[in-house]
Amino acid sequence: MKRGALLAVLPLVFGSAAVLTSDHAATSAPAGGESTYVGTATVESTGTASRSDGDLWPSCWAGNGNLYSANGDGKGFSLDGEFADIAVSEIKGEPGSLTGTTISRGDQVGSIWSGAGYNRKPTGMVCVGDTMYLAVQDLALDFNDVPAATILKSVDHGRTWTWDRRKPMFSGHAFTTIWFADFGQGGAAAPDGYVYAYGLDGNWRDSFDDTVADPQSVFLARVPKQKVQDRGAWEFFAGSNDRGKPEWSREVADRRPVLTDQRRLYAQTYGTNASNLSVISQGGTTYLPQQKRYVYTSWTEYTFEFYESPTPWGPWKHFLSKDFGGYPWSTSKYGGYGVTIPSKFVQPDGRTMYLQANVCPCGGGGIGTSVYNFNLRKLVLTPSTGTSATDLPGDTNLAAPSTGAVAISKSSKSGSLALLNDGATTGSESDFDDEVKGASWWGYTWPAKHKVNRVDFTSGAVSAEGGYFTGRPRVQVKRDGSWVEVGAQAVSPAYPGDVSAGANKTYTLTFPAVETDGVRVIGLPGGTRSYTSAAEVAVRYAVQLADGGFEAFGSGRPAWLSEGPAANGVDRGLGFAHSGANNGWIRTSGTGWSALTQKVPVVPGTRYTFGSWINASAGLPAGQGRFGVRLGADGSTVLGEKTFGPSTGYVRHEVAVTIPAGVYEVTAYAGFDGPGTDTWIQVDDFTVD
């Protein structure tokens, strides 16, 4: 973590819209890429407290049915007991009704190896049946340095612990933040006879003063279940062979990462909050047998970070960054650290589970000790269905809660995005979060794919501080887990790109239909505090022509395609348009049919009028130009057509058609049969009503 001068990031705020390519969350991804397995993920913005005291709380579910967990700096579950730098508790019950007892603490639970300036911190726990192992590290009192760690063992459910008191198992800042893969009660879901352990080098999270390098990679080791405390029996993941199988080495120096993520979040903040944060931190890895997936939970000062993998060694894919915004937080929205998923609280559906995370009263959260306890909040992971879209054209809001849509944004000041799809356009939610950020977005993800071609974005409150986009917002969709811009976008009314965009005003963004499992409106946030706001975001697969006036923007697939040998394109700002600045054209000195075409979604049984303004050169023979509507898989069956010849200016042409049963897409076209001499047409303002 480093803090730089504000001047260093001013180009991110006041530069062109190209800044979007520099924003961490808009484009960057870990080395493994973004997940295509997870369809949607939701995390509650607050947790439920328990009668306990302390932080971190790595845990394991023992064969006797109880949960055991170790906390740092607190009393554990016995609030009438003594404070200790480390304590172990036995926990019973379910989320919302937990009870527990502190069963060991302090010098009963590990040694301090590194002398003055360090204390003990629990980082991982695993149950092999009813035998428990606990990873304990030496953490510097300023939290920025972890030189050593070792593994403790208990055979009496955490009452007493044994370990080699002569030296730590791990030292030299290598593999010194350790947690274990959680395979359920007693490790029953483990795939083989090994305990799998994950480790970080240097520190347990971003080293704020750079005493050691910030961890950016996660390493993996395995050890036979009966030899967890035998350092010589440990094997470290050393890469994969040419068949993709993992290779292992007894030498820690041979270790290779299973996950590397070099993203930096909150590159700059407006206040004195920490910035430029690395994303790999002490967390947990839980196996979900129903989904056959491993989930690694990490965190930064302001976010939770989530990754998934089909095996302990990968490939690991990032699937969610839950952003709680910069400090101060409130009791209605807060993040935390030491994020884990206790397997005991994974629900039978395998999709609903609970996260444990804490907020230290010593930090900048500003919410006291209310979350400095064993604190659970719900996480729901819904896999992608992988099925093709089945939407039919119409006015249905595909973002309605009944569709399974999950609202997304860069962050949320209130902690809730419920108003985005509540049907009302009078509210306001902002993504003000103290970051000097290069992108803001509002949108949705779905477990299943949908066809979309229109987003109705309603702004929220605006002021000089922000609430609006600088420049023109754009639409992106998810493709193979990554966000990409759609082509041929148009926005109506024109978006002014400043505070005059106004509050609670709806802007409709249209584009060619695309099949996707996510859509968002994204842009450069405006104002002196760089944020945007939203009141409602609706998504539709509408009956519409895209870019009928050739004024659209975007780098994705164009709305209009061409057929035939003639040259074609768009005149931009040349004064040839019927309205606006641009128009389409076709020109050839050859022969044969050439046209501009676009597929248009329609509703069977409905009568539509297609229209276009066309200007044809004097060389076009009468009746050789054609404007119409076709259907069929290859667009070869004419449903309605009008011919035209030369003109001295733009002429309006219309074709009225009734859509046959079972037809949901037609092709609109305008073109001509080349007479063999220089001939052209200009086209503009296509419509369908």
N, C-alpha and C positions, 0 to 999 in steps of 0.2 A: 504494500500500500504506500502510495506517495501522494503528496498534495502538490499541485503545480500552480503557477500563476493563472488567474482567470483569463488573462490575455491570450494564453496558449490555446484556449478552446473557442475563442470568439468566432473563428471561421465556421465552427459547427453550428453556431446560432444565426449568424448573419450572412452566411454564404448562400449559394444557390441550392435548389432542391436536390442537387446531386449529393448533398450531404447524407441522404438516406443510405447510401452505400457504405457509409462509415459507421453507422449506428450498430452497437454490439448486438442488440436483440433483434434488429431488423434483418441482419444478414449473417452475422457470425454464428458459428456452431463449433462444438468440440470436434476433435479429430475424427471421431466415429460418425459424425453427422447427426441429423435429427431423426427421431423415431418415426417409423410408419406403423408400428404395432399399436401404440396407444391412440385411440380415437379422440377421447376427451378426458380431461383430468380436472377435478375441482378440489380445492382446499379451503377449509373454513378460515376466516380471517381472525378468529379468536379461538381459545381453548377452554377447557373445563378444568378448574383447579382441583387439587386434592389436599387433604390435611397433611402436608409434608413440607420439607424445607431443604432446598439445595438445587443443584443444576446438573446437567449432563445426562444422568440416568440411563446409561447402557443397561440392557436387560436380557434375561433369557427365561424361557418357559420350561420349568423342570418337569421331570416325569411324574412328580407328585401332584401336578396340576396347578401349583402356585407360580407366580411371577416373582423373579428375584431381580433387583436392580441396585446399582451403585450410584451414589450421588457425590458430587464435589461440594466442598464448602457449605455445610449445613448440618442439620440434625437428622435428616432422613425422615422416616414416618413417625418417629417418637419425638414429638415436639417438646416433651418435658425432659428430654435427654440432653446430652452435651453436644456442643458444636464440634465438628471435626473437619479436617480438610478432605476426608474421604469416609464414606459410610456405606453399609450394605443393608438393604431392607427386604423383608418378605412381604409381598403384596397379594391381597386377595380381592375378589370381586370383579366387576365389570366397569367400563367407562361410566362415570357419573356416580358410582357407588363404591369407590375403592376404599379399602382399609389396609393398614400395614403396620409393621413393627420394625424398628431398627435392630439388627441382630449382631452387627460388628462395626467397628469404627477405628479411625486413627491408626496407631501402630499395629493394631491387629490385622490391618489390611495393607501390607506392603511397606517397602523401605524407600527412603529418599537417597538416591545415589549421588547426586550432583552437588551436595553441600548447600551452604547458605544461599538464599535467593531462589530456591526451588521448593515446591511442595508436590504432593501426590495428586494425581487426577485419574479417575477411571475413564477408559476409552472404549472398552469392549467387553462383552460377557457372552459365554456360550455354555449351554447345558448339553452334556453327553449323557443321556438318561438323567440320573440324579446327581451326577458328578458335575461340578461347576468350575469353570475357568474364568478368570478375570484379568484383563490387561490393564496395567497401571503404568502411567508415565510420570517422569519428572517434568513439571511445567514451570517455567520461570515465573516469578511473581508478577512480572509485567505482561505475561501471557504471550510472549513473542519468541520463545525458544524451548525446544524439546530435545534434550540431548540423549535421553536414556528411557528404556521401558523394560518391563518384565511381565511374566505371566504367573498368576497365583492359582492355587487349586483348593477346592473345598469338597469334602465328601460327606458333610453334615448340613447341607443346605445353607451354606454361608455363615454358619456360626463361628467356625475357625478356618484359617487359611494357612497354607504352607507354600514356601517358595525358597529358592536358593538365595540365602542372605549374603553370599560372598560377592556376587557381582550380578549386574542386570543381564538379561538375555540379549538385549539389543542396545547398542550404544553408537556414539559417533554421529548422531542425528539421522541414522539410516533405519528406516522402518520403525520409527519410535512412536507413531500414533497408530494404534492397532485396534481394529474391530473385527468381528467374526460374522460370517454368513449365518443367518438365523434360519434354521430349517424346522421350526415349529417345536411342538412339545417334545422335549428330550432329544431334539434333533432327528425325529422320526422320518422326516422327508428328505434326509441327506441322500445324495445319489451314490455314495460309496463309503469307504471306511476312513475317510479323511475329515478333519476339521479344516475349513478354509478360512484364512485370515487375510484381511486387507490392511495395507499400511501406507502411511505418508512419511515423507522425509522432511526434516527441518523443523516444521511447526505443525500445530493442530489446525491452523487456519492461516489466513493472510498474516504475515509478520509485519505488524504496523510500522515498526521502526527499521525493518529490513535487517535485523540482527542476523537472520538466516534467510535463505531464499524462500519466497512464497511457494507453498506446495501447488503444483499444477498437474501432477500425475498421481494416479492411484496404482499401487503395486499389490500383488497377490502372492500368497504362500499357502502351502498345504502341509499338514502333518498328520500322521496316523493318530486316530482318536485316543489310543492308549499312551501316546508319547508327546503330548502337547507341551510339557515342560522340558523336554529333551531338545535343546537347541540344535544338536547335531542331526536330528531327525527331520528338521524343517527343510522343505524344498520350495524354491522361489520360481515363479513363472518367469521363463527366460525367452519368451517368444514362441512363435508357432512354426512348425516345419512346413515343407512344401505341400503337404496334404492338409494343412490347416489345423493339425493337432497340436495341443500345447506341449512345450518342452519345459523341463524342470531342472533346476540346479540347486545343490546344497550351498552354494556360495551366494551370499547376499549381494556381492558385487556384480553378479550376473543378472540381477533382476531387471525386468523390462516392464514398462507400464501396461496395464490392461485398459486404462483410460487416461487420456490427456485432454485437458480443456484449458486453453490459454486465454479465454475471454477475460476481459476486465470490465466490471460493471461500475456505474456511477463514476465515470472518468473525471467528472468535476461536479462539485456541489456549490450552491450559492452561499451557504453558511460555513460553519466550521466542522460540519460532519465529515467523517472519514470518507475517502474517495479512492478511485482507481483500485478496486477490490478484486482479488483473485477469487475463483468460484469453487475450488476444491478444498473441502474442510472435513474435519472429523464428523462422521455421521454414522449411518448403519446400512447394512445390506440384508434385505429380507427376501426369502424365496416364497413366491406365491404358487403353490402347487396347482391350483385350479387354472391359472393362466400359464403355467410353465414359464414363469418369468422371474428374474431377479430384479429388485428395485434398490438402487443406491440413492440415499437421501443426503444431500449436501446443503450448504447454506453460505450466504455472505452476511455482512452486517445488516442488509436490508431485504434480502431475498431468500427463498427456499429454492434449491436446485434439484431436479429429479432426473434420473437416468434409468434405463432398463436394458436387460440383456437376456438372451436365452441360456447362457452358460455362465459360470463364475468368472470366466476369463474374457467374455465378450462375444461378439462386438457390442460394446456399450453405446447406447444412443440417448441423447438428451431429449426429454419430452415436455418439460415444463419449467418455467422460471416464474415463481409466484412472488410478485414484487409488492412489498408493504410500504414502500416509500421511505424517505429519510426521516430522521428523528426531528421532533418528538413524535412518539406514537400516542395512542389513546387506548383505553380499555375496550373500545369497540373495534380496534384494528391493530394488530401487532404481529411481528414475525418472531424470531428467536434463533437459538443456536443449539448445537448438539442434536440435530434432528435425526430421529430414529422411528422405525415402525415395529413395535413389539408384536411378534407373531401371534401371541395369545389373543390379541384383539382384532385379528383379521377375521372378518365375518364369513359365514358359510358361502356367500356368493362369490368370494374371492376377489371382489371388486371394491368392497367397502372396508376400510381399515382406519386406524387411528395413528396420528403422528404425535410423538412427544418432542417438545421443544421448550426452551426457557428464555426468559429475559432477565438479565442481571440488573439489580437496582444500582450497581456500580457504573452502568453504562449510560448511554444517552436516550434510552427508550422513554424515560419520563413517566413510567407507570408503577414505580415502587417495587414492592415484593409480590405483587398480585400474580405474577407468572413465574416466580422463583420457587417452583415446586414441581412435582410430577404432574405434568399438564398435557392433556390430550385434546386433539381436534381431529375432525373427520377428514379423510381423504378418500375420494372415489375415483377409481381408474376404470374406464370403459374401453375395451379393445376396439380397434377399427374392425368393421364388418368385412371390409374388402369387396363388398358387392357394388355393382354398377348402379347409377342413379335411375330412379323410376319416376321422377317428377313429370307431371304434365303441365303445360303452360297454363297460366292463370294468375289470379291476384293473391294467392295464398302467401302469407308471410312465413317463409321457411325458417325464420328465427324465432317463431313462437315456441314457448317452453315445451309444448307437446311434441315437437319434432326432435327433441333430444339435444337441441342447440345449447352450447355452453358459451356464455359471453366472455370475451377476452379484451384486455387492454394492456397498455404498458404498465399501468398501475391504477389504483383507485383511491382517491382521497378519503372516501367514506368507508372503504373496505367492501363495498357491495356494488355489483353491476346489475342488480335486479331490474332497475328502471330501463335498461337498454331495450328490453323486449316486453315491457308491461303494457304496451298499447297507447301510452300517453306521451305527448310531445311537449309537456309543460314543465318537466323537471330539469335537473342538471346534475351531472356527475363530472368531475374533473380528474385529470391525472397529474395534478400538482404534487410533486414528490421531492422537491429541493434539488433535483438533478438538473444540470445544464445539459439538456438532452437534445439529440439530433433527430429524434423521431417520436411521434405519438401515433397510436392506432386504437381503433374500436372495431370490434367484429365478433365472429363466432367460429367455433369448430363443431363438428358433428362426428358421431361414430360411423355413420354411413355417408356415402357420397350423395351430393345433390347437384342438379343443374341450376345454375344461377346466371343471370344477365343484368341484374339491376339491384342497386343498393340505395335505399332512401335514408340519408343521414340527416338527423335533426340536431342542430347545435344546442349546447347548453348555455350557461351564463358566460358573458364575455366582459373583459375589462382591459385596461392598459397593461395589467400584469399577464394576461393570457386568456385562454379559453377558445382560441381560434387557430387555424392553420396559417402559416406564412406561405404565400403562394397557393398552388392548387393541390388539394388532396387527391390521392390516387387510390385505386383499388388493387389489392393483391389477393391471390388465392394460393392455397396450399397445393403443392405438387410434389409427391414423393417425400413428404415431411418438411419441405422447405417452402418459403414464401416467394412467389414470383409475381411480377406485374402483369396484368392483363393488357391486351392491346385495344386500340380503337375505343378509348374511353371518352365519354362526353359527360359534362355536368350541367345541369339546368336547375335553377338559373345560374348564370355564370358566378363562380365563386370569386369574391374580390381579393382574398388573400390577406386581409388585414382585419382590424377590429370591426369594420363595417359589415363583416359577415353576419353580425347580429346574433341575438339570443333566440333560441327556440324557432329557428328558421330551417325549413327542410330543403335539402339539396339532393337531387336525384342524379346518381351516377349510373350510366348505362354502358354496356359493352357486349361483345359477342358472347353467346352462351358458352359456358365452360362447365365441365363436370369436376367437382372438387369436394373435399371434406373440411374446407375452411375458407373464410373470406374476411377481409378487413379493409377499412378505410384508413390510410396511412399518410402522414405528411410531416412537414417541419413545423413544430409547435411555435406559436407566436408569443409576443408580449415580453415584458421585462423579466418574467420568471419562467418562460418557455414551457407552457402547458396548453392543452386543449380541453374542451369539454364536449359532452354529448348528452342529449335528452332521450333519444330513441334511435335505433338502427334497425331498419327492416330490410329483409333480403327476399328477392322474388325471382321466379323464372317466368317472365312476363311475355305477353305477345307484343313484340316490338321489333322494329328495324334498328340495327345498331349503326351509328355514325351516318345517318341519312343525309347530313349536310356536309360530310367530309371535313368536319372541324375537330375531330377527335384527336387524342394524344395517347401516349403509352407505347411501350416497346414490345408488347406481346403480339399475338396473332391478329392480323388485320380483320376488319369486318367484311371488306369486299375482296372477293377473289376474281380472277380473270379466266376467260377461256378463249381459245383461238389464237391466231398468230399476231394480231395487231399489238402495237405498243400501247401502253396505258399507264395511268398514274394519277396524281393529284396536283392541280395547280394551287399553290399556296401563296396567297396574297398578291396575285398577279392582276386582279381586277376583272377576272372572267366569271366570277361566281354569280349565281342568281341571288343569293343572300349570304351574309357572313363574309368570310375572307377566302374560302376555298371551294373547289369543285373538282369532280372527277372528270376524266377524259379518256377517249380511245381514238387512235389515229393510225391509218395504214394506207399504203399505196398498193397493197396486194388484194387478194381475193379471199373468199371464205368468211365464215361466221366468226365474229369476235364479240365479247360481251363482258360486262361486269356483273357479278352475281353475288347473292347473299342468301343463306338459308335463314328462314324466319319461323319461329315457333308459332303455332296456331291451335285453335280449339275446334274439333270436329263439329259440323253442323252450324257453324257461325259464318255469317256473310261479312266479308271484309272488302274495303276499297283500298287498293294500292295506288299510290300516286307518285309522280316524279316530274320534275322540270327538266326539259331536254332542249338543247340548242344544236342543230345539225348543219353542217357545211353545205354549200351550194352543190357540191359534187355528189351528194348522196341521192341516188335515184328514189323517186316516190315509191313508198311501200317497202323499201329495203331495210328500214329501221324497225326494230321490234322492242316493245316494252310489255312485260307480262309476268305471269306466275306459272310455275311448273310444279309437278309433284312426281312421286316415284323415287325409289332408292337412288337412281342416277339422275333424277330431275329431268327426265326426258318427256314426260307426258304434260302437254300444255293444258292448264286449267282455265286460263284466260289470257288474251293477248290483244294488243293494239299496235298497228303499224303506223309508221310516220316517215316523212321525207324531209327535204331541206327546209330550213326556217331562217328568218332574219333576226332571231333572238330566241330567248327561252320560251317554250310552249309547255303548258301543263298537260300531262297525259294521265289518265286514270283507267284502272281495270277493276271491276267488281267481281268477286268470286265467292262461291259458297264451298266450304271445306267438306269433303266427303267423310263419311264415317271411318274411323280408325286412322285418320291422317292427323299428325301432330306437328308436321314440319313441311313447309313448301319452300321453293326457291324463287326469289324475285330476280328479274334480270332486265338489263337494257343493253342493246347492242345493234349491230348491223352486219349485212353481207357486203363485204368489200367489193367495189366495182372494178378494181384494178387501177384506179387513179387516186391521187391524194384526197383522202376523205377523213373527216373527224366528227365526233360528237362530244359535247360537253354535257354533263349530267349533275344534278344538284337536288337537294331537298326531297329525298325519297321519304314517303310516309306510308303508314298503314293505319287505318281507322276501322 
